[in-house]
Amino acid sequence: MGATGEGAMLAAMYAPFFGLEHPPFSIAPDPRYLFMSERHREALAHLLYGLDAGGGFVLLTGEIGTGKTTVCRCFLEQIPPQCNVAYIFNPKLTVPELLRSICDEFGVAHRPAIPGAETVKDCLDPLNDFLLQQHAAGRNNVLIIDEAQNLAPDVLEQLRLLTNLETSERKLLQIILIGQPELRAMVAAPELEQLAQRVIARYHLDALSADETRQYIAHRLAVAGLQGPLPFQQRALARVHALTGGVPRRINLLCDRALLGAYGAGVREVTDAMVRRAAREVFDAPATVRPGAAGRWLAAGTGGLVGAAALGGLAWALGWWPLADGGAGSTQAQTQTQRPAIAASAAAVPASSPASAASAPDAPALPPTLAQFLAIQPVAQAPAAWQALARQWQASVPDGAADPCAALAPEGLRCYRSRRASLNLLRQLDRPVLLMLRPAEGDAQGEALAPEVAVLLRRLDDGTATLEGVQGQTLQVRVTELAPLWRGEVATLWKAPAELADSGDVTATAAGAAWLDQQLAAAGAGTAAARTATPAARRARIHQFQLGQGLTPDGRAGPLTLMLLNRAAGVPEPRLLSGA
């Protein structure tokens, strides 16, 4: 059995032990596990820019395993239907072999003028004719070459000559080169100066940061079915980043083996020592940063160790805590051990104590202070909580309103609620939200649970959250303090277009569909000239926009998509990260 098959079998063994539905860290490409970091989105944006630039070269480089193929797959999904695509994944070719491969990929018929002696001209002439015909028909042509660092200099020169195929208006062929860092050095060589001058966009894909590494691990585990907290200690997560340099493929290998080690030891949490032991096994080297890794990786790894202590609470941060009505017993036990101090402190503070509220902002951000703050906040569904949220939008909830969302609809605002939100999602939405927090839990004898309270989240920095109470008090706390209290439930508001139908389907009316087309164009999903679209084309543009934003691409303009369209189009709304 091969190494990949053996690894899959071992992963299938430990997956049920951790409550997973399938192995989370396979190195085989799986679209279910697509994770687009900010760097991946920037790389994708460069490729899309190159597509619209009208010819020349686009370079995408990165270390082995950094996700170049992931970006390329996303790019291929977003290429408009009027583009012809040729994809060369094995560029160790001679010039004649390359030209034949390009013709074959585009479906261009070619045959030698002299049987058995095909020349470069025998391929170039029909290729040029094909490109001219496609241009006349309004179609673009894109050539993608993967592993381009393996191209010989004479082949690169031939590719440059292909960009000479043009009309008086534009180039006929767009060439995208994807490869490892040495590709940059190759293009910078003096003998390829002419090629370098034709590079219209380039992007070097760095590895994941320490925070992104944690997000990546949590993302894959969640997709695999994890319902509770991450089975990695914070120091273990920092160690994973330090040892892998944030390279996704290496992260997969290391985390897979570390989980297997925890399973073999019969424990449900991976420790720092387990990660180091796994590194010795999978990398066949001391548990240090891999030889040859860039110095920035070592620095990032060291920072990750510090950042893990500062940020902490990854399970909360990524929103993988179970809902109040579900979750494993082990999760409940864990949260209960973290709450006694908070519960005791909350009980000692009367709910009517304005002095506590006044002193909270100036007190140290420790659990007792947080408990005092929460003790005077309204229950989750209280009108006062929604009033605090509505004020951020210069709106108000009428006294006695039974349904705050219905009451705010005449002011052009819609509600968005989620019971499985994550820190990533909150950053992405970039707007104040109501966090539903449970300050204390009942005891083992079945004492009634304390009701959830609603707190306005006004600002979110790397490791600090700024909360605002109904009386205007503010409190800065570490996100780790909120981990035992938040189960992923949030509520927020967003400005709905006037054209949005009561059904929530913006395309239900012609005016709504036209508004959506304009927003998509403003956000770069489609051309500015294309202000109207057929339903199929509109779904494709929504799909393109969702991919670029890291949303699940379903082609439907739901609330999340509309909120992010508002943000992309510059619709004035309260923002979270600015602290305004």
DRENNUDO-821725 format. One record per residue (C-alpha): residue in three letters; chain; x, y, z. Coordinates in steps of 0.001 Angstrom, whole numbers. Each point is the difference from the previous one (the first is absolute). Example, Ala and Ser with C-alpha at 12.3 -4.5 7.8 and 13.67 -1.06 7.14 Angstrom:
REM DRENNUDO-821725
 rest kette      px      py      pz
  ALA     A   12300   -4500    7800
  SER     A    1370    3440    -660
//
This chain:
REM DRENNUDO-821725
 rest kette      px      py      pz
  MET     A       0       0       0
  GLY     A    1345    3450    -893
  ALA     A     772    2707    2528
  THR     A   -3089    1986    -930
  GLY     A   -2285   -3014     319
  GLU     A    1562    -992    3317
  GLY     A    -410    3536    1330
  ALA     A   -3653      95   -1016
  MET     A    -589   -3311    1776
  LEU     A    1645    1224    3207
  ALA     A   -1927    3277    -148
  ALA     A   -3226   -1951    -384
  MET     A     919   -1800    3229
  TYR     A     427    3150    2118
  ALA     A   -2803    2049   -1594
  PRO     A   -2889   -1581    2017
  PHE     A    2059     298    3190
  PHE     A     -41    3803    -381
  GLY     A   -3602     145   -1143
  LEU     A     911     578   -3658
  GLU     A   -2013   -1252   -2942
  HIS     A    3013    -379   -2289
  PRO     A    3770     603      81
  PRO     A     753    3731     220
  PHE     A    3591     271   -1214
  SER     A     313   -1944   -3223
  ILE     A    2561    1505   -2378
  ALA     A   -2171    -960   -2976
  PRO     A   -1864    3022   -1447
  ASP     A   -3588     126    1232
  PRO     A   -2240    3005    -833
  ARG     A   -1874    -476    3270
  TYR     A    3098    1154    1881
  LEU     A     631    3135   -2022
  PHE     A    1557    2625    2278
  MET     A     657    3422   -1468
  SER     A    2231    2140    2188
  GLU     A     446    3706    -649
  ARG     A    3170    -832   -1946
  HIS     A   -1843   -2511   -2162
  ARG     A   -2673    2594    -759
  GLU     A    2654    2536    -965
  ALA     A    1654   -2550   -2287
  LEU     A   -3361    -776   -1575
  ALA     A    -646    3704    -522
  HIS     A    3313     331   -1861
  LEU     A    -909   -2860   -2315
  LEU     A   -3430    1496    -683
  TYR     A    1604    3372    -667
  GLY     A    2346   -1592   -2492
  LEU     A   -2970   -1606   -1726
  ASP     A   -1509    3408    -702
  ALA     A    3285    1698    -880
  GLY     A      23   -1127   -3601
  GLY     A    3108   -2095    -467
  GLY     A    3502    -499    1291
  PHE     A    1228   -2139    2868
  VAL     A   -1322    -465    3524
  LEU     A    2288   -1668    2563
  LEU     A   -1187   -1832    3107
  THR     A    2802   -1444    2123
  GLY     A     211   -1636    3397
  GLU     A    1766   -2668    2008
  ILE     A   -1022   -3622    -397
  GLY     A   -3328    -632    1696
  THR     A   -1010    3644     568
  GLY     A   -3236    -360   -1973
  LYS     A     850    1077   -3544
  THR     A   -2132   -2814   -1377
  THR     A   -2862    1051    2281
  VAL     A     137    3516   -1380
  CYS     A     175   -1330   -3546
  ARG     A   -3080   -2166     554
  CYS     A   -1937    3012    1282
  PHE     A    1209    2017   -2961
  LEU     A   -1175   -2655   -2448
  GLU     A   -3426      27    1646
  GLN     A    -257    3747    -489
  ILE     A    1172     216   -3600
  PRO     A   -2932    1328   -2022
  PRO     A   -1602   -2317   -2542
  GLN     A    1264    2086   -2927
  CYS     A    3581   -1077     761
  ASN     A    1809   -2958   -1525
  VAL     A    2443   -1583    2444
  ALA     A    3043   -2161    -709
  TYR     A    1649   -1597    3043
  ILE     A    3500   -1485    -106
  PHE     A     950   -1782    3235
  ASN     A    3203   -1742   -1173
  PRO     A    2208    2656   -1593
  LYS     A    3134   -2121    -393
  LEU     A    -428     287   -3746
  THR     A    1983    1051   -3022
  VAL     A   -1232    2926   -2069
  PRO     A   -1742   -2236   -2600
  GLU     A   -1564   -2107    2771
  LEU     A   -1269    3104    1767
  LEU     A   -1598    1396   -3147
  ARG     A   -1653   -3326    -769
  SER     A   -1314    -152    3580
  ILE     A   -1425    3524    -249
  CYS     A   -1738    -827   -3270
  ASP     A   -1405   -3200    1449
  GLU     A   -1290    1825    3093
  PHE     A   -1776    2620   -2126
  GLY     A   -1267   -2663   -2381
  VAL     A    1946    1401   -2942
  ALA     A     644   -2486   -2809
  HIS     A    3614    -115   -1156
  ARG     A    1926   -2254   -2315
  PRO     A    3470     170   -1539
  ALA     A     430    1344   -3486
  ILE     A    2503   -2801    -485
  PRO     A   -1252   -3283    1526
  GLY     A    2057   -1029    3012
  ALA     A    1838    3297     209
  GLU     A   -2245    2461    1827
  THR     A    1569    3413     464
  VAL     A    -723    2951    2307
  LYS     A   -1716    1766   -2888
  ASP     A   -2381   -2951    -465
  CYS     A   -1424     767    3444
  LEU     A     377    3765     112
  ASP     A   -1981     742   -3158
  PRO     A   -3186   -1881     973
  LEU     A     320    1284    3581
  ASN     A     183    3596   -1228
  ASP     A   -3009    -550   -2286
  PHE     A   -1945   -1480    2935
  LEU     A     811    2919    2297
  LEU     A   -1063    2524   -2669
  GLN     A   -3283   -1825    -557
  GLN     A    -728    -110    3722
  HIS     A     814    3686     363
  ALA     A   -2407     843   -2816
  ALA     A   -2659   -2052    1785
  GLY     A     529    2013    3217
  ARG     A    1807   -2759    1897
  ASN     A    3209     240    2001
  ASN     A    2714   -2638     195
  VAL     A    1936    -891    3140
  LEU     A    2992   -2309     269
  ILE     A     844   -1231    3511
  ILE     A    3295   -1775     621
  ASP     A     467   -1637    3386
  GLU     A    3413    -877    1461
  ALA     A    1430    2613   -2348
  GLN     A    3372     -23    1778
  ASN     A     685   -3142   -2075
  LEU     A    -201    1901   -3287
  ALA     A    3236     102   -1971
  PRO     A    1285    3472   -1025
  ASP     A    -689    -625   -3701
  VAL     A   -3575   -1045     854
  LEU     A    -502    3193    2021
  GLU     A    1268    1984   -2951
  GLN     A   -2497   -1760   -2269
  LEU     A   -2771     899    2427
  ARG     A    1081    3623    -253
  LEU     A    -248    -219   -3760
  LEU     A   -3542   -1319     367
  THR     A    -950    3290    1656
  ASN     A     943    1696   -3279
  LEU     A   -3185   -1448   -1471
  GLU     A   -2238    3034     121
  THR     A   -2356    2314   -1811
  SER     A     246    3770     -72
  GLU     A   -2123      49    3156
  ARG     A    1246   -2726    2307
  LYS     A    2040   -3135     490
  LEU     A   -1657   -3210   -1087
  LEU     A    1376   -2211    2763
  GLN     A     208     483    3768
  ILE     A    2675   -2171    1644
  ILE     A       0    -844    3717
  LEU     A    3137   -1585    1457
  ILE     A    -315   -1782    3358
  GLY     A    3095   -1308    1709
  GLN     A    2380    -136    2917
  PRO     A    2147    2992    1105
  GLU     A    2797    -814   -2416
  LEU     A   -2346    1002   -2833
  ARG     A     445    3615    1096
  ALA     A    3782    -344    -277
  MET     A    -341   -1573   -3431
  VAL     A   -2141    2861   -1301
  ALA     A    2445    2530    1480
  ALA     A    2941   -1468   -1968
  PRO     A    1549    2441   -2528
  GLU     A    -703   -2294   -2944
  LEU     A   -3744     169     786
  GLU     A    -164    3776     336
  GLN     A   -2562     277   -2796
  LEU     A   -2254   -2524    1697
  ALA     A     317    1791    3357
  GLN     A   -1171    3229   -1638
  ARG     A   -3215   -1729   -1059
  VAL     A    -971   -1117    3522
  ILE     A   -3084    2070     824
  ALA     A    -707   -1474    3432
  ARG     A    1919   -2155    2438
  TYR     A    -693   -1319    3481
  HIS     A    2057   -2101    2404
  LEU     A   -2188   -2143    2230
  ASP     A    1461     -89    3484
  ALA     A    -788   -2652    2551
  LEU     A   -2772     392    2591
  SER     A     553    2166    3043
  ALA     A    -278   -1465    3497
  ASP     A   -3594    1199     294
  GLU     A    -883   -1285   -3462
  THR     A    1555   -3347     855
  ARG     A   -2338    -305    2968
  GLN     A   -2937    1011   -2173
  TYR     A    1014   -2512   -2639
  ILE     A     162   -2867    2494
  ALA     A   -3349     945    1515
  HIS     A   -1556     299   -3450
  ARG     A    1047   -3475   -1092
  LEU     A   -1115   -1571    3255
  ALA     A   -3368    1731    -215
  VAL     A    -527   -1200   -3568
  ALA     A     873   -3502    1199
  GLY     A   -2843     213    2525
  LEU     A    1576    1279    3224
  GLN     A   -2678    1328    2361
  GLY     A    1960     836    3122
  PRO     A    3224    1884     762
  LEU     A    3160    -619   -1973
  PRO     A    1909   -3137    1047
  PHE     A    3235    2056      94
  GLN     A    1448    1887    2914
  GLN     A     937    3604    -715
  ARG     A    3737    -733     329
  ALA     A    -461   -2926   -2378
  LEU     A   -1596    2297   -2607
  ALA     A    2864    2449     333
  ARG     A    2460   -2868    -369
  VAL     A   -1738   -1181   -3183
  HIS     A     528    3401   -1558
  ALA     A    3601     222    1144
  LEU     A     856   -3436   -1393
  THR     A   -1858     327   -3298
  GLY     A     647    3639    -772
  GLY     A   -3710     334    -728
  VAL     A     179   -2167   -3132
  PRO     A   -3421   -1670    -340
  ARG     A    1289   -3304   -1365
  ARG     A    2466    -334    2865
  ILE     A   -2712     996    2465
  ASN     A   -2159   -2836   -1311
  LEU     A    2790   -2549     398
  LEU     A     921    1132    3489
  CYS     A   -3539     336    1380
  ASP     A   -1001   -3361   -1431
  ARG     A    2856   -1754    1724
  ALA     A    -503    1955    3252
  LEU     A   -3674   -1024     164
  LEU     A    1028   -3575    -643
  GLY     A    2452     244    2890
  ALA     A   -2673    1345    2339
  TYR     A   -2334   -2791   -1077
  GLY     A    2699   -2588     674
  ALA     A     534    1474    3471
  GLY     A   -3740      -3     695
  VAL     A    -193    3780     613
  ARG     A   -2301    2476   -1700
  GLU     A    2331    2985     -96
  VAL     A    3263     410   -1896
  THR     A    2834    1425    2070
  ASP     A    3141    1883    -959
  ALA     A    2076   -3123     643
  MET     A   -2232   -2058   -2302
  VAL     A     470    2509   -2814
  ARG     A    3773     -76     400
  ARG     A     -17   -3795      -2
  ALA     A   -2191     -41   -3110
  ALA     A    2386    2396   -1745
  ARG     A    2900   -2391     563
  GLU     A   -2072   -2772   -1560
  VAL     A   -1432    1719   -3068
  PHE     A    2858    2341    -841
  ASP     A    2749   -2461     910
  ALA     A    1900    2827    1628
  PRO     A     344    1717    3387
  ALA     A   -3095    1864    1082
  THR     A    1158    3327   -1318
  VAL     A    -910    2203   -2923
  ARG     A     793   -1855   -3195
  PRO     A    3407     604   -1571
  GLY     A       3    2658   -2665
  ALA     A   -3141    1707    1233
  ALA     A      59    3734    -275
  GLY     A    1122    1935    3010
  ARG     A   -3364    1690     220
  TRP     A   -1515   -3400     775
  LEU     A    2223    -445    2992
  ALA     A    -959    3427    1220
  ALA     A   -3647    -729    -590
  GLY     A     303   -3283    1877
  THR     A    1529    1734    2992
  GLY     A   -2710    2626    -131
  GLY     A   -2583   -2746    -164
  LEU     A    1118   -1300    3384
  VAL     A    -547    3426    1491
  GLY     A   -3177     613   -1972
  ALA     A   -1519   -3220    1188
  ALA     A     191    1204    3580
  ALA     A   -1343    3433    -907
  LEU     A   -2796   -1100   -2275
  GLY     A    -955   -3366    1466
  GLY     A   -3548   -1282      13
  LEU     A     148   -1229   -3551
  ALA     A   -3086   -2099     355
  TRP     A   -1962    3122     850
  ALA     A    1806    2115   -2530
  LEU     A    -967   -2264   -2846
  GLY     A   -3464    -738    1166
  TRP     A     234   -3743     368
  TRP     A   -1516    -151    3450
  PRO     A   -3161   -2097     204
  LEU     A   -3450    1540     212
  ALA     A   -1686     277    3331
  ASP     A   -2177   -2975    -761
  GLY     A    2716   -2316   -1305
  GLY     A    3605    -997     269
  ALA     A    2089   -2714    1520
  GLY     A     142    -627    3687
  SER     A    3705     664      21
  THR     A    -671    3528   -1295
  GLN     A   -2510     694    2736
  ALA     A    2420   -1228    2635
  GLN     A    2711    2217   -1363
  THR     A   -2117    3126     -14
  GLN     A   -1300    -681    3488
  THR     A    3519     -48    1398
  GLN     A     614    3461   -1395
  ARG     A   -3120    1648    1376
  PRO     A    -185    -266    3811
  ALA     A    1924    3209     635
  ILE     A   -2150    1866   -2479
  ALA     A   -3216   -1367    1408
  ALA     A     978     756    3591
  SER     A     977    3534    -851
  ALA     A   -3189     625   -1944
  ALA     A   -2062   -1184    2936
  ALA     A    1747    2464    2277
  VAL     A    -970    3012   -2131
  PRO     A   -3616    1199     163
  ALA     A   -1628     470   -3347
  SER     A   -1011    3503     976
  SER     A    3486    1159     934
  PRO     A     831    3046   -2124
  ALA     A    3298     362    1816
  SER     A    1140   -3292   -1431
  ALA     A    -874    1152   -3453
  ALA     A    1847    3245     467
  SER     A    3133   -1696    1255
  ALA     A      88   -2792   -2558
  PRO     A    1731    1913   -2792
  ASP     A    2869    1005    2270
  ALA     A     490   -3373    1693
  PRO     A    2531   -2567   -1202
  ALA     A   -1350   -2332   -2683
  LEU     A    -263   -3005    2297
  PRO     A   -2869   -2482     309
  PRO     A   -1521    1640    3162
  THR     A    -167    3351   -1760
  LEU     A   -1589   -1594   -3042
  ALA     A   -2512   -1728    2275
  GLN     A    -933    3308    1595
  PHE     A    -486    1493   -3445
  LEU     A   -2213   -2856   -1179
  ALA     A   -2047     -25    3191
  ILE     A   -1685    3296    -896
  GLN     A    -659    -763   -3675
  PRO     A   -3463    -940   -1331
  VAL     A    -995   -3472   -1052
  ALA     A     695    -896   -3598
  GLN     A   -3408     840   -1479
  ALA     A    -691    3120    2083
  PRO     A   -1029    3145   -1943
  ALA     A    2771    1963    1749
  ALA     A    2673   -2165   -1647
  TRP     A   -1444     548   -3445
  GLN     A    -320    3694     732
  ALA     A    3749     176     620
  LEU     A     608   -1730   -3324
  ALA     A   -2488    2198   -1879
  ARG     A    1707    3174    1269
  GLN     A    3094    -970   -1983
  TRP     A   -2128     391   -3142
  GLN     A   -1580    3267    1198
  ALA     A   -3267   -1855     484
  SER     A   -2168    -897    2944
  VAL     A   -2302   -2803    1078
  PRO     A   -3440    1271    1102
  ASP     A    -875    -617    3630
  GLY     A   -1931   -3185     459
  ALA     A     971   -1417   -3409
  ALA     A    -549   -3754     132
  ASP     A    2263    -636   -3012
  PRO     A    2971    2384    -292
  CYS     A     817   -1247   -3490
  ALA     A   -3497     752   -1287
  ALA     A      86    3393    1714
  LEU     A    3247     957   -1730
  ALA     A   -1072   -1111   -3488
  PRO     A   -1741    3337    -828
  GLU     A    3345    1726     595
  GLY     A    1588   -2077   -2744
  LEU     A    1805   -2365    2370
  ARG     A     -51   -3772      15
  CYS     A    1081   -2387    2736
  TYR     A    2576   -2703    -370
  ARG     A     261   -2737    2608
  SER     A    2339   -2953     259
  ARG     A     470   -2681    2644
  ARG     A    3341   -1161   -1409
  ALA     A    1877    3202    -659
  SER     A    3781     162     212
  LEU     A    2619    2637     606
  ASN     A     874    -221   -3671
  LEU     A   -3585     772    -962
  LEU     A    -199    2967    2373
  ARG     A    3157    1478   -1487
  GLN     A   -1331    -604   -3477
  LEU     A   -3354    1669     674
  ASP     A    1831    2902    1671
  ARG     A   -3015    1393    1866
  PRO     A   -1106     231    3632
  VAL     A   -1783   -3131    1198
  LEU     A   -1876   -1238    3027
  LEU     A    1844   -2841    1678
  MET     A   -2188   -2389    1967
  LEU     A    1992   -1018    3077
  ARG     A    -843   -2359    2859
  PRO     A    1667    1329    3174
  ALA     A    -423   -3122    2126
  GLU     A   -1186   -3583    -158
  GLY     A   -2036   -2133    2372
  ASP     A    1619   -2556    2248
  ALA     A      40   -3752    -310
  GLN     A   -3240    -224    2033
  GLY     A   -1870    1632   -2810
  GLU     A    -195    3588    1258
  ALA     A   -1600    2228   -2606
  LEU     A    2358    1524   -2527
  ALA     A     609    3704     111
  PRO     A   -1752    1724   -2924
  GLU     A    2038    1179   -2949
  VAL     A     733    3712    -116
  ALA     A     548    2187   -3048
  VAL     A    3092    2193    -248
  LEU     A     901    2301   -2857
  LEU     A    3376    -785   -1602
  ARG     A    1321    3354   -1215
  ARG     A    3621    -758    -873
  LEU     A    2076   -3110    -649
  ASP     A    3795     141     -69
  ASP     A    2436   -2904    -193
  GLY     A    -527   -1260    3512
  THR     A   -2334    2573    1559
  ALA     A   -3733     596    -221
  THR     A   -1665    3290     946
  LEU     A   -3456    -562    1473
  GLU     A   -2705    2610     576
  GLY     A   -2836    -338    2498
  VAL     A   -3542    1343    -219
  GLN     A     915    2941    2227
  GLY     A    2893     976   -2262
  GLN     A    2733   -1596    2129
  THR     A    2930   -1464   -1923
  LEU     A    2360   -2753    1011
  GLN     A    3060   -1413   -1728
  VAL     A     554   -3711     547
  ARG     A    2264   -2652   -1414
  VAL     A   -1783   -2289   -2394
  THR     A    1121   -2917    2154
  GLU     A   -2299    1254    2776
  LEU     A   -2999    -336   -2265
  ALA     A     792   -3553   -1074
  PRO     A   -2005   -1761    2716
  LEU     A   -2917    2391    -348
  TRP     A    -756     164   -3719
  ARG     A   -1519   -2800   -2039
  GLY     A      40    1739   -3397
  GLU     A   -3343    1847     155
  VAL     A     -20    3552   -1389
  ALA     A   -2408    2529   -1453
  THR     A     644    3100   -2087
  LEU     A   -1635    2404   -2445
  TRP     A     654     961   -3601
  LYS     A   -1305    2560   -2439
  ALA     A   -2295   -1678   -2459
  PRO     A    -554    1468   -3457
  ALA     A   -3407    1573    -548
  GLU     A    -488   -2498   -2807
  LEU     A     268   -3022    2298
  ALA     A   -3261   -1950     -45
  ASP     A   -1705   -1011    3220
  SER     A     866   -3598    -844
  GLY     A    3673     871     384
  ASP     A     737    -825   -3654
  VAL     A    1520    3106   -1553
  THR     A    -468   -1430   -3498
  ALA     A   -3764    -426     479
  THR     A    -542    3396   -1623
  ALA     A    1559    1554   -3074
  ALA     A    1165    2987    2063
  GLY     A    1629   -2297    2536
  ALA     A    1777   -2013   -2686
  ALA     A    1265    3224   -1591
  TRP     A    1286    1216    3366
  LEU     A    1791   -3302     563
  ASP     A    1636     169   -3441
  GLN     A    1274    3493     778
  GLN     A    1397   -1054    3369
  LEU     A    1733   -3014   -1495
  ALA     A    1560    2158   -2685
  ALA     A    1153    2541    2594
  ALA     A    1562   -2825    1992
  GLY     A    1882   -1235   -3047
  ALA     A   -2121   -3078    -697
  GLY     A    -691     692   -3650
  THR     A     872    3041   -2066
  ALA     A   -1217    3482     722
  ALA     A   -1717      73   -3345
  ALA     A   -1985   -3127     741
  ARG     A   -2690    1540    2197
  THR     A   -2593   -2600    -891
  ALA     A     322   -3728    -229
  THR     A   -1956   -3123    -726
  PRO     A    -875   -2082    3076
  ALA     A    2734   -2498    -888
  ALA     A    2617    2723    -480
  ARG     A   -1096    1650    3241
  ARG     A     421   -3249    1918
  ALA     A    3477    -360   -1499
  ARG     A     917    3523    1149
  ILE     A   -1347    -674    3493
  HIS     A    2000   -3237      40
  GLN     A    3116    1935   -1017
  PHE     A    -548    2610    2700
  GLN     A    -629   -2628    2685
  LEU     A    3183   -1853    -856
  GLY     A    2005    3208     232
  GLN     A   -1511     738    3421
  GLY     A     575   -3466    1406
  LEU     A   -3726    -850     171
  THR     A   -1493   -3318    -980
  PRO     A    -693     594   -3707
  ASP     A   -3658    -887    -619
  GLY     A    -809    2739   -2535
  ARG     A   -2826    1403    2162
  ALA     A    -105    3515    1416
  GLY     A    -791    -814    3621
  PRO     A     469    2356    2980
  LEU     A    3728    -729     418
  THR     A     665     653   -3675
  LEU     A   -2026    3221      51
  MET     A    1791    1241    3117
  LEU     A    3400    -594   -1576
  LEU     A   -1210    1659   -3215
  ASN     A    -925    3028    2090
  ARG     A    3485      32    1449
  ALA     A    1710    -441   -3379
  ALA     A   -2128    2728   -1595
  GLY     A     674    2461    2824
  VAL     A   -3557     202    1351
  PRO     A     268    2124    3190
  GLU     A    -582   -2276    2976
  PRO     A    1491    -162    3488
  ARG     A    3290   -1839      23
  LEU     A    1417   -2326    2611
  LEU     A    3741     137    -442
  SER     A     235    3768    -114
  GLY     A   -1490     279    3432
  ALA     A   -2150    2875   -1293
//
